[in-house]
Amino acid sequence: MIITDCESSGLRPGFDIAVEVAWCDLLDGRGGVFVPEHDTKWVLHNAEPKALEINGYRERILHAKQDDGTEVQRLYDTLKGRTMAGSNPAVDARWLEELFQSQAKLDV
């Protein structure tokens, strides 16, 4: 089982994006935290202000190194054929599907 948690620019389907992803594989303890590649100016201009406050975007994420696709691919490979869980896996699955399609160019 893979536990995931995605921080986002808001909760508007088809508009907001994941800005941070954390995951842990309960089978072997592997996991990670990464900031997907994204346009920080877009986030600062378009995100829901409350979302940025809750996830600490300006303090933690804004200037963090963004993933080059390596971590997205690693998480995709880890999730293949496995069960995903978390506090809101249906929402996280939507964010991750978008990341897998756009950044890793994977067929999900």
N, C-alpha and C positions, 0 to 999 in steps of 0.2 A: 504494500500500500504506500502511495506517495501522498504526503500532506503538502498542500500548496496554499499560498496566500499571495494575492495580487493587490497592490495599491494602484489606484487609478486617478485619472483627472476628473472623475465624476461617475455617475451611474446612468448616463444617457446612452441607451443602446445605439450602436451604429455611429456614434459621435466621439465618445470619450475613449481614452486609450490607457493601457497598463503602463505605469511609470516605474514600477519596481516589482520584482517577483522573488519570493522566497519559497524554498521547497526542501523536503527531507524525505528520504527513502527509509521507511521504518524497517525494511529487511536488513539493510547493511549500514545504516546511519549516514550514508552519503547525502549531500545536499548542497545548497548554496543560496546566495542572495545576489541578484544582479539587477542592473538598471538597463532595460531594453533601449535600443537606439530610438530616439524620438527628438522632435523639434522642441527645445525648451521654450523658445519664444511663443510657439503655438500654445503650449500648455499654460504659460503665464497669462496669455491673452484670453484663452477660451475655457479654461478649466473652471469647475465649480469652486468658488473660494473656500467653502467649508471642506471640500475634499483635500485641497492643498494644506489646509490647517491641520486636519486630522492626520494625514500621512507625513507631515513635516517636510513637504516638498522643498520649500525654500531653504530650510536648515540642513536637510540630509541628502536630498536627491538631485537638486538643481545642478550642483557642481561635481557630482560623482561621475566616475568614469562610466561611459555607456558601453554596453556589450557590443562586440563586433559580429554577433551571431553565433559565436562559439557556445555560450551558455544556453541560448535558446535551443540549439541543436542537441546539446547534452541532455537538457530536460526532455525534449521530444523523444530522444532515444530511450531514456529511462522510463518514460510513461508508456511506451509501446506495450500493449497487452497487459497493462497493470491497472489497478484500481486507484483512482484519485479521490482524496478526501480533503476536508478542510472545514472552515467555519461557514463557507458559502461556496461549495464546489461547483454549483451550476453557473454562478457568475464568473468564478475563476476559469472555468472551462471555456467560457466565451472569450475572455481576454486571451487565454493561451492559444485558442484556435486562431484568433486574429494574428497573434505573434508568429505562430508556426507558419501561417500562410504568407505573411508579408516579409518576415525577416529571415526565416530559414528557407523560404521558398519550398515548403514541404506540402505534400498532398495529404490533407487530413480529412 
